[in-house]
């Protein structure tokens, strides 16, 4: 059954342009966060119930549509019901309410009608009470036909409260918004700056990537954490951050034809750090742009140009073999990454902590140069990349033999 979302965006606030739905959250707006959660749960169609459309809301709708979301605006409950198909399951999200992705996924997988609930405790006093034991967590599931029938009967009405009563009367299933082990983030009713601060801290934590290899775990993660706050607070577009990383990399590459290798190998790690911050930004809003891969390739191409210039300088004395040593770096990394899909298919760890990556080589290059000079740096990078490829190849071969023995 197709899934849609109906998000209320009518409540007023003293902040910003006066709508709670357009309160700034991690560089975007609250309603974009609600819409993103609904889309992740499978909602193909989003209707926003509004009374007015200030500039911030129009901009938020435009960003959602550019990301591929099908978004419509309704100015009354009757109009919203007309924009939803009777056979659609509808996620109703109350004004300013944010719940965890796991909770809304469980609700979306249930047959309608259903409600997300919280225990009736003092901590949940801001949420609407259902009875002496439960409060509504602000998200419900119903079918489009039921919404249309209610709209025709009552006309204009308070969406959340009235519909909640109708669902309770119909015996809607009650789904706990919290996991019993406490792993689910509690629902939040955003009212102002305090809740925004809590929500942004939660978003930043959730955007933290998997541990990855050593450079991601020990360098990129803390550096990206430091950069993320200022970048998000200033609403800098993640695409601009990615382009800045590429520009810094090519600025470094521009020094290398003149034999100025130190500026090049110092700027490369800076570009890698900025790219790591951009990846964190894209995780926040599930906003992987189609140019992400070309921009990453452009940054690595700049690094390859620097390596080629260094090899040319070393080989200028007739030591042409250094060209082969330098070429071993990109060849080994290419073969290494070609094995990753095979390793995943064989259920082999494809994120081994200490194996090489392009960014890992970028970060250790300055230290290696200080210790042993340019020749030493190129030789160690080539050895590290080739050894990582051999380790990955051996793991894949062992996994393939084991899978063949098991008859997979």
C-alpha positions as CSV (number, residue, x, y, z in Angstrom):
1,X,0.0,0.0,0.0
2,X,1.5,3.4,-0.9
3,X,2.5,5.6,2.0
4,X,2.0,9.4,2.2
5,X,2.7,11.9,5.0
6,X,0.5,14.8,6.2
7,X,2.6,17.3,8.2
8,X,1.0,20.1,10.2
9,X,2.8,23.4,9.9
10,X,0.4,25.9,11.4
11,X,1.5,26.7,15.0
12,X,3.0,30.1,15.7
13,X,6.2,31.0,17.5
14,X,8.0,34.2,18.5
15,X,11.1,33.1,16.7
16,X,12.1,33.6,13.0
17,X,9.2,34.3,10.7
18,X,6.6,33.1,13.2
19,X,6.1,29.5,12.2
20,X,7.3,26.6,14.4
21,X,7.8,24.5,11.3
22,X,10.4,26.9,9.9
23,X,12.6,27.0,13.0
24,X,16.2,26.5,12.0
25,X,17.6,23.1,12.6
26,X,21.2,22.1,11.6
27,X,21.2,24.6,8.7
28,X,17.7,23.7,7.4
29,X,14.2,23.8,8.9
30,X,12.2,21.7,11.3
31,X,9.7,20.7,8.7
32,X,12.5,19.5,6.4
33,X,13.7,17.2,9.2
34,X,10.1,15.8,9.6
35,X,9.7,15.3,5.9
36,X,13.1,13.6,5.7
37,X,12.1,11.2,8.4
38,X,8.8,10.4,6.6
39,X,10.6,9.8,3.3
40,X,13.0,7.4,5.0
41,X,10.0,5.5,6.3
42,X,8.8,5.1,2.7
43,X,6.5,8.1,2.2
44,X,6.3,8.9,-1.5
45,X,3.9,11.9,-1.2
46,X,4.1,14.7,1.4
47,X,1.3,17.2,2.0
48,X,2.0,20.2,4.2
49,X,-1.0,21.6,6.1
50,X,-0.4,25.4,6.4
51,X,-2.3,28.6,6.9
52,X,0.4,30.8,5.3
53,X,3.5,30.3,3.3
54,X,6.4,32.6,4.5
55,X,9.6,32.8,2.5
56,X,11.4,30.3,4.8
57,X,8.7,27.7,4.2
58,X,8.7,28.2,0.5
59,X,12.5,27.8,0.4
60,X,12.2,24.6,2.5
61,X,9.6,23.2,0.0
62,X,11.9,24.1,-2.9
63,X,14.8,22.3,-1.3
64,X,12.7,19.2,-0.7
65,X,11.5,19.2,-4.3
66,X,15.0,19.5,-5.6
67,X,15.9,16.4,-3.6
68,X,13.2,14.5,-5.4
69,X,10.4,14.7,-2.9
70,X,6.8,15.1,-4.1
71,X,5.5,17.9,-1.9
72,X,2.2,19.7,-2.0
73,X,0.7,22.5,0.1
74,X,-2.8,22.5,1.5
75,X,-4.4,25.4,3.3
76,X,-7.2,23.4,5.0
77,X,-7.9,19.9,6.2
78,X,-10.4,19.4,3.4
79,X,-7.9,20.4,0.8
80,X,-5.3,18.1,2.4
81,X,-7.7,15.2,2.2
82,X,-8.4,15.9,-1.5
83,X,-4.7,15.7,-2.2
84,X,-4.3,12.3,-0.6
85,X,-5.6,9.1,-2.3
86,X,-8.2,7.2,-0.3
87,X,-6.1,4.0,-0.7
88,X,-2.9,5.6,0.7
89,X,-1.7,5.0,4.2
90,X,-1.1,8.4,5.7
91,X,1.5,9.3,8.3
92,X,0.1,12.2,10.4
93,X,2.9,14.2,12.0
94,X,1.9,16.8,14.5
95,X,3.3,20.4,14.4
96,X,6.8,20.5,15.8
97,X,7.0,16.8,16.7
98,X,10.2,14.8,16.0
99,X,10.5,11.1,16.6
100,X,13.3,8.7,16.0
101,X,13.6,6.9,12.6
102,X,13.2,3.5,14.2
103,X,9.9,4.5,15.9
104,X,8.4,5.9,12.7
105,X,9.5,2.9,10.7
106,X,7.7,0.6,13.1
107,X,4.6,2.7,12.8
108,X,4.7,2.7,9.0
109,X,5.0,-1.1,9.0
110,X,1.8,-1.5,11.0
111,X,-1.7,-1.7,9.7
112,X,-3.7,1.5,10.2
113,X,-5.1,2.9,12.4
114,X,-2.1,3.1,14.8
115,X,-0.5,5.6,17.2
116,X,2.9,6.1,18.6
117,X,2.6,6.5,22.4
118,X,4.6,7.5,25.4
119,X,4.0,6.7,29.0
120,X,2.1,9.3,31.0
121,X,4.9,10.7,33.0
122,X,6.1,14.2,34.0
123,X,8.9,14.0,31.4
124,X,6.2,13.7,28.7
125,X,3.9,16.4,30.0
126,X,4.2,18.4,26.8
127,X,2.6,15.7,24.8
128,X,-1.2,15.3,24.5
129,X,-2.7,12.8,26.9
130,X,-4.7,9.9,25.6
131,X,-5.7,8.4,28.9
132,X,-4.3,7.9,32.4
133,X,-1.6,5.6,31.1
134,X,-0.5,7.0,27.8
135,X,0.3,10.2,25.8
136,X,0.4,10.6,22.1
137,X,4.0,10.9,20.7
138,X,2.7,13.1,17.9
139,X,2.7,10.6,15.0
140,X,-0.2,8.5,13.8
141,X,-1.0,6.2,10.9
142,X,-4.4,6.1,9.2
143,X,-5.8,5.6,5.7
144,X,-6.7,8.4,3.3
145,X,-10.4,7.4,3.2
146,X,-10.7,7.9,7.0
147,X,-9.1,11.3,6.8
148,X,-11.4,12.3,4.0
149,X,-14.5,11.1,5.9
150,X,-13.5,13.1,9.0
151,X,-12.8,16.2,6.9
152,X,-16.2,16.1,5.3
153,X,-18.0,15.6,8.6
154,X,-16.2,18.4,10.5
155,X,-14.9,20.8,7.9
156,X,-12.1,23.0,9.4
157,X,-10.9,21.6,12.7
158,X,-7.8,21.3,14.8
159,X,-6.0,18.5,12.9
160,X,-4.0,16.8,15.6
161,X,-6.3,16.8,18.6
162,X,-9.5,16.0,16.8
163,X,-8.0,13.3,14.6
164,X,-6.3,11.8,17.7
165,X,-9.7,11.4,19.4
166,X,-11.2,9.8,16.2
167,X,-8.3,7.3,16.0
168,X,-8.6,6.4,19.7
169,X,-12.4,5.8,19.3
170,X,-11.6,3.5,16.4
171,X,-9.4,1.4,18.6
172,X,-6.1,2.4,17.0
173,X,-3.2,0.1,17.8
174,X,-0.7,1.6,20.2
175,X,3.0,1.4,19.4
176,X,5.6,2.3,21.9
177,X,7.7,5.2,20.7
178,X,10.6,3.9,22.8
179,X,12.4,0.6,22.7
180,X,12.4,-1.4,25.9
181,X,16.2,-1.3,26.0
182,X,16.2,2.5,25.8
183,X,18.1,2.6,22.4
184,X,15.5,4.8,20.7
185,X,15.9,8.5,21.0
186,X,12.8,9.9,22.9
187,X,10.3,11.9,20.8
188,X,10.7,15.7,21.1
189,X,8.1,18.4,20.8
190,X,10.0,21.4,19.6
191,X,8.9,24.7,21.2
192,X,11.9,27.0,21.0
193,X,15.7,27.3,21.4
194,X,16.1,24.7,24.2
195,X,14.5,21.9,22.1
196,X,16.3,23.1,19.0
197,X,19.7,22.7,20.8
198,X,18.8,19.2,22.0
199,X,17.6,18.2,18.5
200,X,20.7,19.6,16.8
201,X,23.0,17.7,19.2
202,X,21.1,14.5,18.5
203,X,21.3,15.1,14.8
204,X,25.1,15.6,15.0
205,X,25.5,12.4,16.9
206,X,23.4,10.4,14.5
207,X,25.4,11.8,11.5
208,X,28.6,10.4,12.9
209,X,29.8,7.8,10.4
210,X,30.8,4.2,11.0
211,X,34.4,3.8,12.4
212,X,36.0,3.1,9.0
213,X,39.7,2.9,8.7
214,X,42.2,4.6,11.0
215,X,42.2,8.0,9.2
216,X,38.4,8.2,9.3
217,X,38.3,7.1,13.0
218,X,41.2,9.1,14.4
219,X,41.5,12.1,12.2
220,X,38.5,12.8,10.0
221,X,35.9,12.2,12.7
222,X,37.2,14.7,15.3
223,X,38.2,17.3,12.6
224,X,34.8,17.0,10.9
225,X,33.1,17.4,14.3
226,X,34.9,20.7,14.9
227,X,34.1,22.0,11.4
228,X,30.5,20.8,11.3
229,X,29.0,23.2,13.8
230,X,30.2,26.4,12.2
231,X,29.4,25.2,8.7
232,X,25.9,24.1,9.6
233,X,25.3,27.3,11.7
234,X,26.1,29.5,8.8
235,X,23.9,27.4,6.5
236,X,26.7,26.8,4.0
237,X,25.6,24.4,1.3
238,X,27.4,21.1,1.4
239,X,28.1,21.2,-2.3
240,X,30.0,24.4,-1.8
241,X,32.1,22.7,0.9
242,X,32.8,19.8,-1.5
243,X,33.9,22.3,-4.2
244,X,36.1,24.1,-1.7
245,X,37.8,20.8,-0.9
246,X,38.5,20.2,-4.6
247,X,39.7,23.8,-5.0
248,X,42.2,23.5,-2.2
249,X,43.5,20.2,-3.6
250,X,44.0,21.7,-7.0
251,X,45.7,24.8,-5.5
252,X,48.2,22.4,-4.0
253,X,48.6,20.6,-7.3
254,X,49.3,24.0,-9.0
255,X,52.4,24.4,-6.9
256,X,53.9,21.0,-7.8
257,X,55.0,21.7,-11.5
258,X,57.3,24.4,-10.1
259,X,58.9,22.0,-7.6
260,X,57.0,23.5,-4.6
261,X,56.0,20.1,-3.2
262,X,55.6,21.1,0.4
263,X,52.7,23.5,-0.1
264,X,51.1,20.7,-2.1
265,X,51.4,17.9,0.5
266,X,50.3,20.3,3.2
267,X,47.2,21.4,1.4
268,X,46.1,17.9,0.5
269,X,45.3,16.8,4.1
270,X,43.3,20.1,4.5
271,X,41.3,19.3,1.5
272,X,40.7,15.8,2.8
273,X,39.5,17.1,6.2
274,X,37.1,19.5,4.5
275,X,35.7,16.7,2.3
276,X,35.2,14.6,5.5
277,X,33.1,17.5,6.9
278,X,31.1,17.6,3.7
279,X,30.3,13.9,4.0
280,X,29.0,14.4,7.5
281,X,26.8,17.2,6.3
282,X,25.4,15.0,3.6
283,X,24.6,12.3,6.2
284,X,22.6,14.8,8.3
285,X,20.1,15.4,5.5
286,X,20.5,12.2,3.4
287,X,21.5,14.7,0.7
288,X,23.9,12.7,-1.5
289,X,24.3,15.0,-4.5
290,X,24.9,13.5,-8.0
291,X,28.1,15.4,-8.2
292,X,29.6,13.8,-5.0
293,X,31.5,11.1,-6.9
294,X,32.9,13.4,-9.6
295,X,34.1,15.9,-7.0
296,X,35.8,13.2,-5.0
297,X,37.4,11.9,-8.2
298,X,38.6,15.4,-9.0
299,X,40.2,15.8,-5.6
300,X,42.0,12.5,-5.9
301,X,43.1,13.4,-9.4
302,X,44.8,16.5,-8.0
303,X,46.7,14.3,-5.5
304,X,47.7,12.0,-8.4
305,X,49.1,15.0,-10.2
306,X,51.2,15.9,-7.2
307,X,52.5,12.4,-7.0
308,X,53.4,12.4,-10.7
309,X,55.3,15.7,-10.3
310,X,57.3,14.3,-7.4
311,X,58.1,11.2,-9.4
312,X,59.2,13.3,-12.3
313,X,61.5,15.3,-10.1
314,X,63.1,12.2,-8.6
315,X,63.4,10.5,-12.0
316,X,65.1,13.6,-13.5
317,X,68.5,12.2,-12.6
318,X,67.9,9.2,-14.8
319,X,66.3,7.0,-12.1
320,X,63.3,6.2,-14.3
321,X,62.3,3.3,-12.0
322,X,60.7,5.8,-9.6
323,X,58.0,6.2,-12.2
324,X,57.1,2.5,-11.7
325,X,57.2,2.9,-7.9
326,X,55.0,5.9,-8.0
327,X,52.6,4.2,-10.4
328,X,52.2,1.3,-7.9
329,X,50.3,3.7,-5.6
330,X,47.2,4.4,-7.8
331,X,47.3,0.9,-9.3
332,X,47.3,-0.8,-5.9
333,X,44.5,1.5,-4.6
334,X,42.4,0.9,-7.7
335,X,42.8,-2.9,-7.4
336,X,42.1,-2.7,-3.6
337,X,38.8,-0.9,-4.1
338,X,37.8,-3.3,-6.9
339,X,37.9,-6.1,-4.3
340,X,35.5,-4.3,-1.9
341,X,32.3,-5.5,-3.6
342,X,33.6,-9.0,-3.7
343,X,34.6,-8.9,0.0
344,X,31.1,-7.6,0.9
345,X,29.4,-10.3,-1.1
346,X,31.5,-12.9,0.8
347,X,30.7,-11.1,4.1
348,X,34.3,-10.2,4.7
349,X,35.1,-7.1,6.7
350,X,35.6,-4.4,3.9
351,X,36.6,-1.7,6.4
352,X,39.7,-3.1,7.9
353,X,41.1,-0.4,10.3
354,X,44.7,-0.3,9.3
355,X,44.6,-0.9,5.5
356,X,45.4,1.9,3.1
357,X,43.1,4.4,1.5
358,X,43.8,7.5,-0.6
359,X,43.2,9.8,2.3
360,X,45.3,7.7,4.6
361,X,48.3,8.1,2.2
362,X,47.6,11.8,1.9
363,X,47.8,12.2,5.7
364,X,51.0,10.3,6.2
365,X,52.9,11.8,3.3
366,X,54.1,14.9,5.1
367,X,55.4,12.9,8.1
368,X,57.2,10.4,5.8
369,X,58.8,13.3,3.9
370,X,60.1,14.8,7.1
371,X,61.6,11.5,8.2
372,X,63.2,10.3,5.0
373,X,62.7,12.8,2.2
374,X,60.8,12.5,-1.1
375,X,62.2,9.2,-2.2
376,X,61.4,7.5,1.1
377,X,57.9,9.0,1.1
378,X,57.1,7.6,-2.4
379,X,58.6,4.2,-1.6
380,X,56.7,3.8,1.7
381,X,53.4,4.9,0.2
382,X,53.8,2.4,-2.7
383,X,54.6,-0.4,-0.2
384,X,51.7,0.5,2.1
385,X,49.2,0.6,-0.8
386,X,50.5,-2.6,-2.4
387,X,50.6,-4.5,0.9
388,X,47.0,-3.5,1.7
389,X,46.0,-4.8,-1.7
390,X,47.7,-8.1,-1.0
391,X,46.1,-8.4,2.4
392,X,42.7,-7.7,0.9
393,X,43.3,-10.2,-2.0
394,X,44.3,-12.9,0.5
395,X,41.2,-12.3,2.6
396,X,39.0,-12.5,-0.5
397,X,40.7,-15.7,-1.7
398,X,40.2,-17.3,1.7
399,X,36.6,-16.2,1.8
400,X,35.9,-17.6,-1.7
401,X,37.5,-20.9,-0.8
402,X,35.4,-21.1,2.4
403,X,32.2,-20.2,0.5
404,X,32.9,-22.8,-2.2
405,X,33.5,-25.4,0.5
406,X,30.2,-24.5,2.2
407,X,28.4,-24.9,-1.1
408,X,27.4,-21.2,-1.3
